[in-house]
Amino acid sequence: MANIKSAKKRIVQNLKRSEYNKFRRSRIKSGIKKLLTLSTGKNKVEINKAFLKVESLLARSISKGVYKKNTASRLISRLSKKVKSAG
């Protein structure tokens, strides 16, 4: 365990951030799974709503430091291809 006060604080902050980032990643993965199951159907409105929600979550995750910019862009690109092919 750290002896310096700032190091102790940093440990607590890192634990909180890692928990919240785990929560964010879980939400994104759940959204992607929902989108992929919807893409097998024919309801374009629902598919587009789900895609916009996942895209929004991924864009926010870039600014929060959960995913790197290129990783999120790659995921969005792959999902948009699947959405377009579903229609």
Rosetta constraint file for C-alpha pairs under 8 A:
AtomPair CA 1 CA 8 HARMONIC 7.77 0.50
AtomPair CA 2 CA 7 HARMONIC 5.92 0.50
AtomPair CA 2 CA 8 HARMONIC 5.74 0.50
AtomPair CA 3 CA 7 HARMONIC 7.24 0.50
AtomPair CA 3 CA 8 HARMONIC 7.14 0.50
AtomPair CA 4 CA 8 HARMONIC 6.37 0.50
AtomPair CA 5 CA 9 HARMONIC 6.25 0.50
AtomPair CA 6 CA 10 HARMONIC 6.09 0.50
AtomPair CA 7 CA 11 HARMONIC 6.28 0.50
AtomPair CA 8 CA 12 HARMONIC 6.50 0.50
AtomPair CA 9 CA 13 HARMONIC 6.18 0.50
AtomPair CA 10 CA 14 HARMONIC 6.07 0.50
AtomPair CA 11 CA 15 HARMONIC 6.30 0.50
AtomPair CA 12 CA 16 HARMONIC 6.34 0.50
AtomPair CA 13 CA 17 HARMONIC 6.11 0.50
AtomPair CA 14 CA 18 HARMONIC 5.98 0.50
AtomPair CA 15 CA 19 HARMONIC 6.23 0.50
AtomPair CA 16 CA 20 HARMONIC 6.28 0.50
AtomPair CA 17 CA 21 HARMONIC 5.96 0.50
AtomPair CA 18 CA 22 HARMONIC 6.05 0.50
AtomPair CA 19 CA 23 HARMONIC 6.37 0.50
AtomPair CA 20 CA 24 HARMONIC 6.25 0.50
AtomPair CA 21 CA 25 HARMONIC 6.11 0.50
AtomPair CA 21 CA 66 HARMONIC 5.89 0.50
AtomPair CA 22 CA 26 HARMONIC 6.13 0.50
AtomPair CA 23 CA 27 HARMONIC 6.31 0.50
AtomPair CA 24 CA 28 HARMONIC 6.31 0.50
AtomPair CA 24 CA 61 HARMONIC 7.46 0.50
AtomPair CA 24 CA 66 HARMONIC 7.58 0.50
AtomPair CA 25 CA 29 HARMONIC 6.13 0.50
AtomPair CA 25 CA 66 HARMONIC 7.40 0.50
AtomPair CA 26 CA 30 HARMONIC 6.08 0.50
AtomPair CA 27 CA 31 HARMONIC 6.13 0.50
AtomPair CA 28 CA 32 HARMONIC 6.17 0.50
AtomPair CA 28 CA 54 HARMONIC 6.38 0.50
AtomPair CA 28 CA 57 HARMONIC 6.41 0.50
AtomPair CA 28 CA 58 HARMONIC 6.98 0.50
AtomPair CA 29 CA 33 HARMONIC 6.19 0.50
AtomPair CA 30 CA 34 HARMONIC 6.18 0.50
AtomPair CA 31 CA 35 HARMONIC 6.11 0.50
AtomPair CA 31 CA 50 HARMONIC 7.20 0.50
AtomPair CA 31 CA 53 HARMONIC 7.64 0.50
AtomPair CA 31 CA 54 HARMONIC 5.73 0.50
AtomPair CA 32 CA 36 HARMONIC 6.14 0.50
AtomPair CA 32 CA 54 HARMONIC 6.56 0.50
AtomPair CA 33 CA 37 HARMONIC 6.25 0.50
AtomPair CA 34 CA 38 HARMONIC 6.16 0.50
AtomPair CA 34 CA 50 HARMONIC 7.49 0.50
AtomPair CA 35 CA 39 HARMONIC 6.05 0.50
AtomPair CA 35 CA 47 HARMONIC 6.39 0.50
AtomPair CA 35 CA 50 HARMONIC 5.64 0.50
AtomPair CA 35 CA 51 HARMONIC 6.42 0.50
AtomPair CA 36 CA 40 HARMONIC 6.97 0.50
AtomPair CA 36 CA 82 HARMONIC 7.94 0.50
AtomPair CA 37 CA 41 HARMONIC 7.60 0.50
AtomPair CA 38 CA 43 HARMONIC 7.74 0.50
AtomPair CA 38 CA 46 HARMONIC 7.41 0.50
AtomPair CA 38 CA 47 HARMONIC 5.91 0.50
AtomPair CA 39 CA 47 HARMONIC 6.11 0.50
AtomPair CA 39 CA 82 HARMONIC 7.28 0.50
AtomPair CA 39 CA 83 HARMONIC 6.32 0.50
AtomPair CA 39 CA 86 HARMONIC 5.56 0.50
AtomPair CA 40 CA 86 HARMONIC 6.76 0.50
AtomPair CA 41 CA 86 HARMONIC 7.77 0.50
AtomPair CA 42 CA 86 HARMONIC 7.46 0.50
AtomPair CA 42 CA 87 HARMONIC 7.21 0.50
AtomPair CA 43 CA 47 HARMONIC 6.43 0.50
AtomPair CA 44 CA 48 HARMONIC 6.04 0.50
AtomPair CA 44 CA 87 HARMONIC 6.49 0.50
AtomPair CA 45 CA 49 HARMONIC 6.22 0.50
AtomPair CA 46 CA 50 HARMONIC 6.15 0.50
AtomPair CA 47 CA 51 HARMONIC 6.12 0.50
AtomPair CA 47 CA 83 HARMONIC 7.01 0.50
AtomPair CA 48 CA 52 HARMONIC 6.13 0.50
AtomPair CA 48 CA 83 HARMONIC 7.52 0.50
AtomPair CA 49 CA 53 HARMONIC 6.29 0.50
AtomPair CA 50 CA 54 HARMONIC 6.26 0.50
AtomPair CA 51 CA 55 HARMONIC 5.97 0.50
AtomPair CA 51 CA 79 HARMONIC 7.58 0.50
AtomPair CA 51 CA 80 HARMONIC 7.56 0.50
AtomPair CA 51 CA 83 HARMONIC 7.58 0.50
AtomPair CA 52 CA 56 HARMONIC 6.04 0.50
AtomPair CA 53 CA 57 HARMONIC 6.26 0.50
AtomPair CA 54 CA 58 HARMONIC 6.14 0.50
AtomPair CA 55 CA 59 HARMONIC 6.13 0.50
AtomPair CA 55 CA 76 HARMONIC 6.22 0.50
AtomPair CA 56 CA 60 HARMONIC 6.21 0.50
AtomPair CA 57 CA 61 HARMONIC 6.11 0.50
AtomPair CA 58 CA 62 HARMONIC 6.51 0.50
AtomPair CA 58 CA 67 HARMONIC 7.78 0.50
AtomPair CA 58 CA 72 HARMONIC 5.85 0.50
AtomPair CA 58 CA 76 HARMONIC 7.62 0.50
AtomPair CA 59 CA 63 HARMONIC 6.99 0.50
AtomPair CA 59 CA 72 HARMONIC 7.16 0.50
AtomPair CA 60 CA 64 HARMONIC 6.30 0.50
AtomPair CA 61 CA 65 HARMONIC 6.02 0.50
AtomPair CA 61 CA 66 HARMONIC 5.06 0.50
AtomPair CA 61 CA 67 HARMONIC 5.80 0.50
AtomPair CA 61 CA 72 HARMONIC 8.00 0.50
AtomPair CA 62 CA 66 HARMONIC 6.10 0.50
AtomPair CA 62 CA 67 HARMONIC 5.29 0.50
AtomPair CA 62 CA 68 HARMONIC 5.82 0.50
AtomPair CA 62 CA 69 HARMONIC 5.69 0.50
AtomPair CA 62 CA 72 HARMONIC 7.00 0.50
AtomPair CA 67 CA 71 HARMONIC 6.33 0.50
AtomPair CA 67 CA 72 HARMONIC 6.14 0.50
AtomPair CA 68 CA 72 HARMONIC 6.35 0.50
AtomPair CA 69 CA 73 HARMONIC 6.12 0.50
AtomPair CA 70 CA 74 HARMONIC 5.98 0.50
AtomPair CA 71 CA 75 HARMONIC 6.31 0.50
AtomPair CA 72 CA 76 HARMONIC 6.15 0.50
AtomPair CA 73 CA 77 HARMONIC 6.05 0.50
AtomPair CA 74 CA 78 HARMONIC 6.21 0.50
AtomPair CA 75 CA 79 HARMONIC 6.14 0.50
AtomPair CA 76 CA 80 HARMONIC 6.04 0.50
AtomPair CA 77 CA 81 HARMONIC 6.34 0.50
AtomPair CA 78 CA 82 HARMONIC 6.51 0.50
AtomPair CA 79 CA 83 HARMONIC 6.19 0.50
AtomPair CA 80 CA 84 HARMONIC 6.08 0.50
AtomPair CA 81 CA 85 HARMONIC 6.15 0.50
AtomPair CA 82 CA 86 HARMONIC 6.08 0.50
AtomPair CA 83 CA 87 HARMONIC 6.65 0.50
